[in-house]
Every structure is written in C-alpha cells, then in structure tokens.
Amino acid sequence: MSDFKKISILGSTGSIGLQSLEVIDLLKANYQINFLTANTKIDLLAKQVEKYQPIGVAISNEASYWEFKRKYNFNCKILCGEEGVSEAAAYPDNDLIIQALVGFSGVRPTLEAISNKIKIALANKETLVSAGKLITEASEKHNVDIIAIDSEHSAILQCLIGENRDEIKKIVLTASGGPFLRTPVEDFKNLRVEDALNHPNWQMGNKITIDSATLMNKGFEVIEAHWLFGLNAEQIEVIIHPQSIVHSFVHFVDSSVKAQLGLPDMKIPISYALSYPKRLKFDFEDLDLTKVTTLEFFSPDMKKFRCLGLAYRALNEGGDAPIVLNAANEIAVKAFLEYRIKFNQIPDIIELALLNRGNHSIKTIEDINFVDQETRIKTEEIINKLRN
C-alpha cells in the first residue's frame, strides 16, 4: 500500500500523543508503530506497548526507565534517557515521527530525525523557538518536511496550498485568550494554579495550558510561524478569538483573505499532519455554523498579557534571545505549578532573564544547550531573590 507509513511517537503518553494514537486507531491498516516514548507515565506506556506492539520504547526519565524494566517484561527494545529518545526518533525505518515532547527536550531528537531524512509532524513549539535556525537549515539540507500539528499553523499551511508565498501580506494567528481573558489584570496576583489549568476550549498538558493562560503559547507560535513560513515579525499578527472556530487567516497582497475553520479538536490537525498533502476521510464532528451564535475577534491586551510582547521582543532581538525566552518560561511555569511564585510574576521573571542574557553566538546545538542551561540557573536565582 503506497500510503502505508511506519511512525514513532515521541511523547506518546501526553495529550497530543494520546490523540495521535486515537487517530491511528481509525487507520490501523495504514500505520505501523516503531517506537513510543514517555517520561514518567510508565504504566500508561505499558498499556500502549501491549496494544500497539512497537519495535521499542524510550523512557527519558532514568528512574522511570529502571522501574519499567523491573515491572514489565516486554519483548521489545527499551531505551533510556535523551539519547534513547533521540535513537527512537532517528530509527532508520521511520517514515515519520510525531514530535509531541514537552519543552526544550524536543530539540535534539528532532535534529537527529531530520539528519536521517525522516519527516516531522511537529507539536512541540519550543523546538523551533529554541533552535529554529538550526532546524530549518537542517530540513532544507536534507529535504525534510516539517508539518506543524498546532491548529493555527496547520490552518496557515492549508490556506497556502496552491498559493505563491511571495504574495503573502501577513498571517493572523487566532488565540482563545485562555481562562483569564476577561479577568482584570489587577486580579492576576491572586490567581490559583487550579484556575490557570481550567482552559475553556482545549484539553492540554499542564505546561502548555499555563502558557495559554499567559499567552506565551501564542508568542511561541509567532516565533514558530517565522521559521515555518519565512515571515518577519511584522507579518505575523495575533488576534483574540474566544470561540476557537477560525484557526488562522492569511492576508494576500491583493487584499483577499483566506481562513481555515473547524471545531476545537486537535485530532483534525493531527490527521492532516499524518496524511499531508492528502486528506483522509474521518467521522469527526462537522462544524455547523448555524449553531455558532457568535464569532468574536479583537486585539490582545499587551499590557495584560505581557508574555506575548516578550515573545515578539525575543524574535526581533534574535540570537540567543528566543532560547532564553523559552528556558526562563519553562522554569517560571514550573515554579508557578509548584506554588513557588504567583501567576503575575511569570512575565516579570522572563523579562529579567531577557535583560540579563549573555548575548551568546548561536551556531551549534552545543551553543543552544549552553544558553539553555545557563538561563535555567539564572532564572532559578531570579525566583529565589523574588521569594526572599
């Protein structure tokens, strides 16, 4: 079968990984699972191994790796650590990897897969935020497609089919506004972790849900769009659209506009990434606009959602700024989830990290790793000073 694909899912126990497997369940004859990877959810991973019979698994957390080895006796490869995840990503028999890892951890496996000419379905924004130049240069060198799973970037890609990219005036990424869209900024200091994790439209992991609440998620998408579509910051706009029906717009030089619409269901862009450039028939729920009573659009409040402005700043500054932005955000979000800082302190911490960045030259993955680790240490120091 010409459409048969052998795939590995990096982050198979997370939200995107689970939904990817749901889509694959509908197309079992078309896909073979080579590798599944997880961090600490080994019991869920074990259930996936039993069901999908992969060639192997990779467990990035070393303690969880040893626990998995003690607890289960599967007849498959069991790899450990970042090296194991990278080996799973670069497995020569992969036709495609779904890269659904969390945070900076996705950079090296993605580069390893690209160097082995393996197509990427990318759900991890931080990979292009931190290593966009290296990733895009590698994809061009090895002629590897990077298909974004984000609903917004998938929408842009769909709008550009058959179009000349030189005729783009700008793109517009829509944002739901998260759970605090209508919360006064003066109340941000009192917001609880539980409030921030209560997203109105999407079911996602904790880290990305907090990023959505601060709008850093959308800031990351701006940087990601820069690398995916070759646009400058002035050509990438963000607009608030609480209903999450219109996923993005493309404005062309003749003033015409294309938009892609759909219900807020990540299985739709996942299926498109799996089948690109074709479309496969699925029985997902159809969008019925007669049942949509309101479609709202308005500009984001940049004073209220400062993380979005910080992302634009990092993109314009370039160099190591996006790496610092991502690393500082990961540490700040982690501190908030651990009840060590307040919600309104997240942008304060990231801004201080950007102000104190080393302005390092970035040419290799080792340069990126150095800035990432340096920033994490500095950001923890910033948090400790704020708490004392």
MARTOR-776431 format. One record per residue (C-alpha): chain; x negated, y negated, z; residue number from 1. Coordinates in nm, 3 decimals, m for minus. Layout:
N
[A,[X,Y,Z],NUM]
...
***
This chain:
388
[A,[0.000,0.000,0.000],1]
[A,[m0.160,m0.326,m0.112],2]
[A,[m0.020,m0.523,0.184],3]
[A,[m0.149,m0.279,0.446],4]
[A,[m0.370,m0.461,0.700],5]
[A,[m0.598,m0.348,0.978],6]
[A,[m0.594,m0.605,1.255],7]
[A,[m0.731,m0.675,1.600],8]
[A,[m0.554,m0.895,1.855],9]
[A,[m0.776,m1.098,2.085],10]
[A,[m0.563,m1.176,2.388],11]
[A,[m0.301,m0.907,2.335],12]
[A,[m0.158,m0.938,2.689],13]
[A,[m0.088,m1.312,2.662],14]
[A,[0.224,m1.481,2.528],15]
[A,[0.111,m1.501,2.164],16]
[A,[m0.042,m1.155,2.176],17]
[A,[0.281,m1.002,2.305],18]
[A,[0.492,m1.181,2.045],19]
[A,[0.248,m1.076,1.772],20]
[A,[0.298,m0.714,1.872],21]
[A,[0.675,m0.768,1.860],22]
[A,[0.642,m0.886,1.500],23]
[A,[0.413,m0.594,1.415],24]
[A,[0.669,m0.356,1.564],25]
[A,[0.904,m0.465,1.286],26]
[A,[0.640,m0.384,1.023],27]
[A,[0.473,m0.072,1.159],28]
[A,[0.408,0.077,0.817],29]
[A,[0.212,m0.233,0.714],30]
[A,[m0.031,m0.268,1.004],31]
[A,[m0.288,m0.068,1.196],32]
[A,[m0.422,m0.196,1.529],33]
[A,[m0.800,m0.169,1.552],34]
[A,[m0.874,m0.346,1.880],35]
[A,[m0.677,m0.507,2.162],36]
[A,[m0.844,m0.736,2.415],37]
[A,[m0.747,m0.866,2.757],38]
[A,[m0.895,m1.047,3.053],39]
[A,[m0.742,m0.906,3.373],40]
[A,[m0.399,m0.760,3.282],41]
[A,[m0.527,m0.405,3.253],42]
[A,[m0.201,m0.226,3.335],43]
[A,[m0.024,m0.406,3.052],44]
[A,[m0.321,m0.335,2.827],45]
[A,[m0.296,0.035,2.916],46]
[A,[0.069,0.041,2.807],47]
[A,[m0.031,m0.120,2.478],48]
[A,[m0.305,0.140,2.425],49]
[A,[m0.054,0.420,2.482],50]
[A,[0.188,0.269,2.231],51]
[A,[m0.045,0.147,1.954],52]
[A,[m0.336,0.393,1.981],53]
[A,[m0.606,0.142,1.885],54]
[A,[m0.964,0.231,1.799],55]
[A,[m1.070,0.044,2.109],56]
[A,[m1.016,m0.228,2.366],57]
[A,[m1.230,m0.507,2.507],58]
[A,[m1.188,m0.644,2.859],59]
[A,[m1.362,m0.976,2.917],60]
[A,[m1.347,m0.969,3.299],61]
[A,[m1.618,m0.731,3.421],62]
[A,[m1.440,m0.629,3.743],63]
[A,[m1.123,m0.554,3.544],64]
[A,[m1.329,m0.356,3.292],65]
[A,[m1.460,m0.123,3.565],66]
[A,[m1.115,m0.092,3.721],67]
[A,[m0.970,0.002,3.381],68]
[A,[m1.243,0.266,3.336],69]
[A,[m1.170,0.414,3.681],70]
[A,[m0.794,0.405,3.647],71]
[A,[m0.740,0.524,3.289],72]
[A,[m0.888,0.792,3.067],73]
[A,[m0.820,0.686,2.710],74]
[A,[m0.996,0.836,2.413],75]
[A,[m1.099,0.505,2.262],76]
[A,[m1.387,0.258,2.277],77]
[A,[m1.383,0.041,2.590],78]
[A,[m1.594,m0.273,2.557],79]
[A,[m1.685,m0.525,2.827],80]
[A,[m1.730,m0.899,2.856],81]
[A,[m1.759,m1.173,2.598],82]
[A,[m1.993,m0.950,2.400],83]
[A,[m1.726,m0.681,2.388],84]
[A,[m1.459,m0.925,2.270],85]
[A,[m1.696,m1.054,2.001],86]
[A,[m1.770,m0.697,1.891],87]
[A,[m1.396,m0.628,1.863],88]
[A,[m1.348,m0.948,1.661],89]
[A,[m1.633,m0.864,1.424],90]
[A,[m1.539,m0.497,1.378],91]
[A,[m1.618,m0.438,1.007],92]
[A,[m1.290,m0.261,0.934],93]
[A,[m1.078,m0.560,1.045],94]
[A,[m0.883,m0.732,0.768],95]
[A,[m0.752,m0.994,1.011],96]
[A,[m0.784,m1.098,1.372],97]
[A,[m0.515,m1.274,1.569],98]
[A,[m0.717,m1.504,1.792],99]
[A,[m0.495,m1.577,2.091],100]
[A,[m0.759,m1.620,2.360],101]
[A,[m0.739,m1.892,2.626],102]
[A,[m0.966,m2.195,2.620],103]
[A,[m1.331,m2.203,2.519],104]
[A,[m1.362,m1.824,2.526],105]
[A,[m1.240,m1.804,2.167],106]
[A,[m1.535,m1.984,2.005],107]
[A,[m1.797,m1.709,1.979],108]
[A,[m1.559,m1.425,1.877],109]
[A,[m1.416,m1.645,1.601],110]
[A,[m1.761,m1.728,1.464],111]
[A,[m1.856,m1.358,1.478],112]
[A,[m1.543,m1.259,1.285],113]
[A,[m1.596,m1.527,1.021],114]
[A,[m1.959,m1.421,0.971],115]
[A,[m1.821,m1.075,0.888],116]
[A,[m1.575,m1.224,0.637],117]
[A,[m1.268,m1.143,0.848],118]
[A,[m0.960,m1.359,0.806],119]
[A,[m0.849,m1.557,1.115],120]
[A,[m0.494,m1.614,1.241],121]
[A,[m0.570,m1.881,1.499],122]
[A,[m0.355,m1.953,1.803],123]
[A,[m0.636,m2.089,2.020],124]
[A,[m0.661,m2.467,1.978],125]
[A,[m0.971,m2.504,2.190],126]
[A,[m1.183,m2.315,1.935],127]
[A,[m1.153,m2.590,1.674],128]
[A,[m1.157,m2.864,1.938],129]
[A,[m1.493,m2.746,2.073],130]
[A,[m1.655,m2.605,1.760],131]
[A,[m1.459,m2.744,1.467],132]
[A,[m1.763,m2.837,1.257],133]
[A,[m1.935,m2.501,1.305],134]
[A,[m1.614,m2.305,1.247],135]
[A,[m1.512,m2.489,0.929],136]
[A,[m1.866,m2.478,0.786],137]
[A,[m1.882,m2.103,0.853],138]
[A,[m1.538,m2.044,0.699],139]
[A,[m1.641,m2.232,0.383],140]
[A,[m1.975,m2.048,0.364],141]
[A,[m1.812,m1.704,0.396],142]
[A,[m1.490,m1.796,0.208],143]
[A,[m1.270,m1.701,0.505],144]
[A,[m0.916,m1.832,0.550],145]
[A,[m0.818,m1.979,0.888],146]
[A,[m0.439,m1.971,0.923],147]
[A,[m0.311,m2.159,1.225],148]
[A,[m0.036,m1.995,1.428],149]
[A,[0.064,m2.320,1.601],150]
[A,[0.414,m2.403,1.481],151]
[A,[0.305,m2.757,1.390],152]
[A,[0.003,m2.657,1.182],153]
[A,[0.192,m2.370,1.026],154]
[A,[0.456,m2.626,0.926],155]
[A,[0.193,m2.852,0.768],156]
[A,[0.046,m2.559,0.577],157]
[A,[0.388,m2.461,0.445],158]
[A,[0.459,m2.819,0.336],159]
[A,[0.129,m2.830,0.145],160]
[A,[0.184,m2.517,m0.064],161]
[A,[0.159,m2.630,m0.428],162]
[A,[0.054,m2.983,m0.333],163]
[A,[m0.266,m3.176,m0.401],164]
[A,[m0.424,m3.251,m0.065],165]
[A,[m0.577,m3.569,m0.204],166]
[A,[m0.221,m3.703,m0.231],167]
[A,[m0.152,m3.682,0.144],168]
[A,[m0.093,m4.020,0.305],169]
[A,[m0.057,m3.884,0.659],170]
[A,[0.080,m3.594,0.858],171]
[A,[0.308,m3.617,1.159],172]
[A,[0.290,m3.358,1.436],173]
[A,[0.603,m3.333,1.647],174]
[A,[0.590,m3.290,2.025],175]
[A,[0.872,m3.186,2.254],176]
[A,[0.744,m3.420,2.524],177]
[A,[0.732,m3.137,2.775],178]
[A,[0.913,m3.123,3.109],179]
[A,[0.827,m3.481,3.211],180]
[A,[0.937,m3.668,2.902],181]
[A,[1.197,m3.867,3.097],182]
[A,[1.012,m3.871,3.431],183]
[A,[0.887,m4.219,3.533],184]
[A,[0.508,m4.239,3.535],185]
[A,[0.510,m4.362,3.896],186]
[A,[0.653,m4.022,3.995],187]
[A,[0.366,m3.826,3.835],188]
[A,[0.169,m3.822,4.161],189]
[A,[0.448,m3.623,4.326],190]
[A,[0.499,m3.359,4.054],191]
[A,[0.458,m2.997,4.161],192]
[A,[0.289,m2.715,3.974],193]
[A,[0.625,m2.539,3.952],194]
[A,[0.777,m2.845,3.783],195]
[A,[0.496,m2.865,3.527],196]
[A,[0.533,m2.496,3.438],197]
[A,[0.903,m2.538,3.357],198]
[A,[0.884,m2.618,2.984],199]
[A,[1.223,m2.700,2.828],200]
[A,[1.175,m2.526,2.490],201]
[A,[0.882,m2.283,2.480],202]
[A,[0.771,m1.982,2.684],203]
[A,[0.392,m2.001,2.706],204]
[A,[0.099,m1.921,2.934],205]
[A,[0.026,m2.140,3.236],206]
[A,[m0.269,m2.332,3.092],207]
[A,[m0.103,m2.428,2.764],208]
[A,[0.220,m2.516,2.949],209]
[A,[0.034,m2.767,3.168],210]
[A,[m0.135,m2.903,2.855],211]
[A,[0.210,m2.952,2.706],212]
[A,[0.323,m3.139,3.018],213]
[A,[0.028,m3.381,2.991],214]
[A,[0.047,m3.392,2.607],215]
[A,[m0.317,m3.280,2.592],216]
[A,[m0.183,m2.986,2.395],217]
[A,[m0.075,m3.230,2.126],218]
[A,[m0.407,m3.409,2.148],219]
[A,[m0.582,m3.079,2.081],220]
[A,[m0.352,m3.027,1.782],221]
[A,[m0.459,m3.366,1.643],222]
[A,[m0.825,m3.257,1.656],223]
[A,[m0.733,m2.916,1.516],224]
[A,[m0.546,m3.079,1.226],225]
[A,[m0.852,m3.290,1.149],226]
[A,[m1.055,m2.974,1.088],227]
[A,[m0.783,m2.765,0.925],228]
[A,[m0.669,m3.025,0.672],229]
[A,[m0.970,m3.256,0.638],230]
[A,[m0.789,m3.567,0.760],231]
[A,[m0.918,m3.855,0.969],232]
[A,[m0.758,m3.965,1.296],233]
[A,[m0.568,m4.249,1.127],234]
[A,[m0.393,m3.995,0.903],235]
[A,[m0.267,m3.784,1.193],236]
[A,[0.031,m3.914,1.387],237]
[A,[0.223,m3.772,1.682],238]
[A,[0.595,m3.827,1.730],239]
[A,[0.819,m3.709,2.012],240]
[A,[1.099,m3.476,1.904],241]
[A,[1.257,m3.317,2.213],242]
[A,[1.467,m3.060,2.024],243]
[A,[1.162,m2.888,1.862],244]
[A,[1.357,m2.823,1.539],245]
[A,[1.142,m3.023,1.296],246]
[A,[0.792,m2.885,1.347],247]
[A,[0.596,m3.136,1.137],248]
[A,[0.612,m3.381,0.846],249]
[A,[0.380,m3.458,0.556],250]
[A,[0.392,m3.807,0.403],251]
[A,[0.258,m3.833,0.047],252]
[A,[0.114,m4.131,m0.140],253]
[A,[0.437,m4.179,m0.340],254]
[A,[0.626,m4.227,m0.009],255]
[A,[0.801,m3.892,m0.032],256]
[A,[0.811,m3.678,0.283],257]
[A,[0.824,m3.302,0.336],258]
[A,[0.924,m3.140,0.663],259]
[A,[0.945,m2.783,0.790],260]
[A,[1.232,m2.690,1.022],261]
[A,[1.310,m2.389,1.234],262]
[A,[1.423,m2.276,1.575],263]
[A,[1.157,m2.292,1.850],264]
[A,[1.046,m1.929,1.812],265]
[A,[0.673,m1.852,1.784],266]
[A,[0.744,m1.523,1.607],267]
[A,[0.820,m1.724,1.291],268]
[A,[0.473,m1.885,1.251],269]
[A,[0.313,m1.560,1.369],270]
[A,[0.486,m1.367,1.092],271]
[A,[0.381,m1.630,0.838],272]
[A,[0.018,m1.606,0.950],273]
[A,[0.032,m1.227,0.922],274]
[A,[0.177,m1.228,0.571],275]
[A,[0.025,m1.550,0.428],276]
[A,[0.057,m1.652,0.149],277]
[A,[0.365,m1.433,0.118],278]
[A,[0.682,m1.443,0.326],279]
[A,[0.826,m1.127,0.471],280]
[A,[1.192,m1.067,0.548],281]
[A,[1.280,m1.067,0.918],282]
[A,[1.608,m1.071,1.106],283]
[A,[1.508,m1.368,1.323],284]
[A,[1.785,m1.605,1.425],285]
[A,[1.864,m1.855,1.149],286]
[A,[1.869,m2.230,1.204],287]
[A,[2.224,m2.364,1.173],288]
[A,[2.207,m2.742,1.153],289]
[A,[2.583,m2.772,1.202],290]
[A,[2.523,m2.655,1.559],291]
[A,[2.245,m2.908,1.620],292]
[A,[2.422,m3.213,1.753],293]
[A,[2.116,m3.437,1.798],294]
[A,[1.773,m3.478,1.644],295]
[A,[1.570,m3.746,1.823],296]
[A,[1.238,m3.898,1.718],297]
[A,[1.036,m4.166,1.895],298]
[A,[0.679,m4.272,1.960],299]
[A,[0.491,m4.125,2.258],300]
[A,[0.424,m4.346,2.559],301]
[A,[0.044,m4.356,2.552],302]
[A,[0.022,m4.522,2.895],303]
[A,[0.230,m4.245,3.046],304]
[A,[0.066,m3.956,2.859],305]
[A,[m0.295,m4.070,2.869],306]
[A,[m0.437,m3.732,2.768],307]
[A,[m0.311,m3.783,2.414],308]
[A,[m0.507,m4.107,2.387],309]
[A,[m0.816,m3.939,2.531],310]
[A,[m0.798,m3.675,2.258],311]
[A,[m0.784,m3.941,1.985],312]
[A,[m1.079,m4.112,2.154],313]
[A,[m1.282,m3.789,2.158],314]
[A,[m1.206,m3.725,1.791],315]
[A,[m1.316,m4.075,1.693],316]
[A,[m1.632,m4.059,1.903],317]
[A,[m1.725,m3.718,1.765],318]
[A,[m2.047,m3.544,1.861],319]
[A,[m2.011,m3.369,2.195],320]
[A,[m1.701,m3.567,2.298],321]
[A,[m1.442,m3.303,2.194],322]
[A,[m1.642,m3.033,2.377],323]
[A,[m1.644,m3.249,2.691],324]
[A,[m1.272,m3.321,2.649],325]
[A,[m1.189,m2.951,2.633],326]
[A,[m1.416,m2.836,2.916],327]
[A,[m1.309,m3.116,3.151],328]
[A,[m0.944,m3.045,3.074],329]
[A,[m0.984,m2.673,3.146],330]
[A,[m1.140,m2.747,3.485],331]
[A,[m0.885,m3.017,3.572],332]
[A,[m0.589,m2.798,3.477],333]
[A,[m0.732,m2.510,3.677],334]
[A,[m0.772,m2.740,3.978],335]
[A,[m0.410,m2.856,3.944],336]
[A,[m0.282,m2.498,3.918],337]
[A,[m0.480,m2.423,4.236],338]
[A,[m0.317,m2.721,4.413],339]
[A,[m0.655,m2.897,4.450],340]
[A,[m0.559,m3.214,4.261],341]
[A,[m0.240,m3.399,4.171],342]
[A,[m0.084,m3.399,3.827],343]
[A,[m0.160,m3.768,3.769],344]
[A,[m0.530,m3.708,3.839],345]
[A,[m0.579,m3.481,3.538],346]
[A,[m0.639,m3.767,3.289],347]
[A,[m0.848,m3.958,3.544],348]
[A,[m1.086,m3.664,3.572],349]
[A,[m1.109,m3.610,3.196],350]
[A,[m1.176,m3.979,3.134],351]
[A,[m1.457,m3.983,3.390],352]
[A,[m1.609,m3.676,3.224],353]
[A,[m1.600,m3.850,2.884],354]
[A,[m1.755,m4.165,3.031],355]
[A,[m2.040,m3.961,3.179],356]
[A,[m2.106,m3.731,2.884],357]
[A,[m2.464,m3.677,2.773],358]
[A,[m2.403,m3.756,2.404],359]
[A,[m2.592,m3.443,2.301],360]
[A,[m2.661,m3.349,1.941],361]
[A,[m2.446,m3.052,1.835],362]
[A,[m2.593,m2.822,1.572],363]
[A,[m2.558,m2.469,1.706],364]
[A,[m2.336,m2.252,1.923],365]
[A,[m2.604,m2.277,2.190],366]
[A,[m2.566,m2.657,2.189],367]
[A,[m2.191,m2.617,2.235],368]
[A,[m2.236,m2.370,2.520],369]
[A,[m2.481,m2.604,2.695],370]
[A,[m2.244,m2.903,2.680],371]
[A,[m1.951,m2.688,2.786],372]
[A,[m2.130,m2.555,3.094],373]
[A,[m2.278,m2.893,3.184],374]
[A,[m1.935,m3.054,3.162],375]
[A,[m1.773,m2.790,3.382],376]
[A,[m2.032,m2.852,3.655],377]
[A,[m1.995,m3.230,3.629],378]
[A,[m1.615,m3.207,3.630],379]
[A,[m1.614,m2.999,3.947],380]
[A,[m1.835,m3.267,4.105],381]
[A,[m1.585,m3.534,3.998],382]
[A,[m1.299,m3.334,4.152],383]
[A,[m1.488,m3.286,4.478],384]
[A,[m1.555,m3.660,4.503],385]
[A,[m1.188,m3.737,4.443],386]
[A,[m1.084,m3.496,4.716],387]
[A,[m1.330,m3.629,4.976],388]
***
